[in-house]
């Protein structure tokens, strides 16, 4: 957290969302900004 975003950060999110672990998630906005919004 608190560092510039890397391609792997987004890849990890995409991998999770494409998995069956995320089958109950619908219509959400998920930020991958490392907490920069809260600064």
C-alpha positions as CSV (number, residue, x, y, z in Angstrom):
1,X,0.0,0.0,0.0
2,X,1.0,3.6,-0.6
3,X,3.1,2.8,-3.6
4,X,2.6,3.2,-7.4
5,X,0.4,0.5,-8.9
6,X,2.1,-2.4,-10.7
7,X,0.5,-4.6,-13.4
8,X,0.6,-7.6,-11.1
9,X,-1.8,-5.7,-8.7
10,X,-4.5,-5.6,-11.4
11,X,-3.7,-9.1,-12.6
12,X,-4.3,-10.4,-9.1
13,X,-7.7,-8.7,-8.9
14,X,-8.7,-10.0,-12.3
15,X,-7.6,-13.5,-11.4
16,X,-9.7,-13.4,-8.3
17,X,-12.8,-12.0,-10.0
18,X,-12.5,-14.7,-12.7
19,X,-12.4,-17.4,-10.1
20,X,-15.2,-19.2,-8.4
21,X,-14.3,-17.4,-5.1
22,X,-15.9,-14.3,-6.5
23,X,-19.1,-15.9,-7.7
24,X,-21.2,-13.8,-5.3
25,X,-19.8,-10.5,-6.3
26,X,-21.9,-8.5,-8.8
27,X,-22.1,-4.8,-9.8
28,X,-19.2,-3.5,-7.7
29,X,-16.5,-0.9,-8.3
30,X,-13.3,-2.3,-6.8
31,X,-10.4,0.2,-6.6
32,X,-6.8,-1.1,-7.0
33,X,-5.1,2.1,-6.0
34,X,-3.1,0.9,-3.0
35,X,-5.0,3.2,-0.6
36,X,-4.2,6.4,-2.4
37,X,-7.9,7.5,-2.2
38,X,-7.5,7.8,1.6
39,X,-4.5,10.0,1.5
